[in-house]
Amino acid sequence: MEQNLSYEEALLELREIEAELVNETVTIDTLAEKIKRASFLIQLCKTKLRATEAEVNNIIGGLDANG
């Protein structure tokens, strides 16, 4: 699966899957596939958020250390 999706792309796809589930347009045949994809996208978003948080904290920490 694509690891190079941006956070925004992954979030957009998650919202599309959510809409399909809410509107009940997902067939039983594709339900497991959609849930598996959503799980992957959620993990991808979490990973990107954690990496961004760590980077921001490092930048702020560098500013504090430099005065």
Secondary structure, DSSP 8 states (H G I E B T S, - for coil): --S---HHHHHHHHHHHHHHHHTT---HHHHHHHHHHHHHHHHHHHHHHHHHHHHHHHHHHHHHHT-
